[in-house]
Every structure is written in structure tokens, then in C-alpha cells.
């Protein structure tokens, strides 16, 4: 279960930070800048599409510079069509495009921690089910939109709860 990290190259430092945090948690990632094939190919579209298909999740790093990118919306579209679990990570802007409202929107490193928790919960559920996670069954798992919707709902719920707790703590300190 790989997490594809989509980003504009001007946002590489944010993408790298997310990549490191996920890797430190034992989660396999795909970051194009670390992929030799994506750096040498004449057909980057095929390479990107292939790696989205081989991933179960996509995190889109979104900043003010993303609006000038063709690739991030393309990658989100590919992930949508293939029913991947999609989240965004907001960097330095106040409002994300409305089309991202469908999925969880992360804005803090604590949200990445919640993503990791939900990813691991989902992985435990899959590996404990009637099949193990391997190449042949992972495609069945990936393409189940109900599972993707469950992941999105669970992560949003965790993030909402986390936000309420933080708000309550700040209010009680006043």
C-alpha cells in the first residue's frame, strides 16, 4: 500500500517532509523526484499514471503555486478515476479549491499523524481480512470505492475531533 505524493516542484520541501514522516512510520511512498525512471523518461505521463495505479493513497500538496501546475490536478484526476484514497495537504494558503472539499484536507503535521493512524488502521483491516495484501488482491482492495469513502470519512472524523479538542483546550486556557 503505497502513498503517492503529488506536488508542484516549488513545494518539494513540504512534499519531502511528508515523505520522510510517512517513511519513518514504515509507510512506502512514491515521490517522483526520487524515482530514476521519472527523471529519465520521454513519457512522464505513463510513468506517473503507472505509479498512481500502483498506489493506494494520494496526498496532494497544495499551495498558491499549485494553481499554475498542470500535473497536480492531473494526478488528482487519475487518483479519482481509479478510486484511490485522496487527501490534500495545504501549504501557506487560506483557501483550497472547492473540488478538494470532497476529501480530507490536512493543514498540520498532527493531521499527517492522523493520516498515518488511519492508514495503519486500514492496513490492519485489510491484512486481517479474508485475503492478505499482495499484488493480486491489492487491486481489488484499491478499486473498492466504499473502502475509499470509509477511509475519507474516518480521517475527516479524526481531524474534526482533533480540531474540537484543540479548540476546547485553547478556550479553557483563556
N, C-alpha and C positions, 0 to 999 in steps of 0.2 A: 504494500500500500504506500505508494509514493505521493508526495505533495509537490505539485508543480508550482513554482513561484514565478508569477508574471509581474513584470515591472518595466518601466522605461529606464534606459541605461543611466539617465541622470539620477535615478533613485537607487542606484546599485548599493549604496551603503545601507539603506534601510532593508533592501532585499537580502543582503549579506547577513545582517543582524538577525533577521527572521530565520534564514537558512541555518545559521550557527545554533540558534536556540532550539530549532527542531532537531538538528543533528545531535546536539548534546542530550536531547531527550530520547535518542535512539530511533528517530523517525527519518526515513530515507527521503531525500528531496531531489528535485531537478531544478537546476539553475543554469540557464543556457551559457552563461559566461564561463562556467566550469566544465562545459561539455565540448570536447575537442571536435566532435562531428559538427556541432552548430557553428563553430568558428571557421571551418574549412569547406563547408558545403556550398554548392551553387544553387541548391534547392532548400532554402531555410524553411519554407512553408511545410514541406513534407517532414522535415526533422521535428519541427515544433508540433505539428499535428500528431505525429507518431508518439512523441513524449507525453502529450496530453492524454492520448489513448492508453498509455501505459501507467498513468497516474490515477489515483482515486480521488484526489482532492486538488483544488487550485486556490492559492492565495494570490489575489491581485493587489499589488502595492499601488496605491492611487495617490497622486499629488497634483498640484497645479500643472506640472509639466506633462502629466499623463494625457491631458486633453489634446496635445499635439502628437500623440502616438497613435499609429495605426495598429500596432501589434497587441497592446493590452486589450482593447476591445475585441480584436480578432480571437485572442486566446480565451477570453471570457465567453465569446460566442461558441467556440469549439467545445469548451467545457460544458456549456449549457446544453448543446445539442446531444452530447454524449452522456448527459446526466451525472456529471461529476459533482462532488461536494464543493461549493464555491463560497469563499469568504473574501472580503476586501480588508486591507489594512490602510487606513487613512494617514497620510503624512502631510502635516502642515497646512491643510486647507480646512475651511469651516464647513463646507457642504460637498457631499459626494453626488454624482449624477443619480437621478431618480431610478434609473434602471438597476442600480445596485441595491435598492431597498428590499428587493426580494430575498436577499441573503444576509447573513450576519456581517456587521460592519465593525471591525476591530480598530481601536484607536490607541490602545496602550499595550505595554508588554504584559500586563496582567491578562489582557484578552488573549494574547498568544498562549499564555499558560492555560487558560480555559480551553482554547482550541486543542492544545496538547492533551488535556484531560479527556475531552470528548472524542478525539481521535483514538486514544487508547481504550476508552470505553467501547467504542465501535469495533475496534480491532479484537478486543476480548470477546465481544458478542459474536463476531464472525468466526473467529478461530474456535470458539466453543460450540458453534452450531454444527449442523449435520455434515458440513464439509470444512476442510482446512483451507486457509488462504494459500493458494498457489496459482500459477498462471492460468490454468483452465477454469477454475472456479472464480477467480478474481473478476473476470469479465462478467459473469453472472451477477456477482455482488455489485460491481460498478454500475451496471445498467439498470439496477432496480431504483426507480425514481422515488418509491416510498421510503427506501433507506436513506436516500439523499435528503428528502424532505424531513425525515426524522432527525438526521444529523443537524440540519439547519435549525430546526425548531429547538432541539436540545441545547445547541450552542447559544442561540439567541436568549433562551431562558436563563442559562448560566450567566450570560453577560448582563441581562436585566437585573438578576438577583444581585450580582456583584456591584452594579451601579447603585441599587437601592441601599445596600449595606454601606457603601462608601458615603452616600448622601446622608444617611442616618448618622454615621459617625461624625461627619463634618458638622451636622446640625447640633449634635449633642455637645460638641466642643465649643459652641458659641455661648 
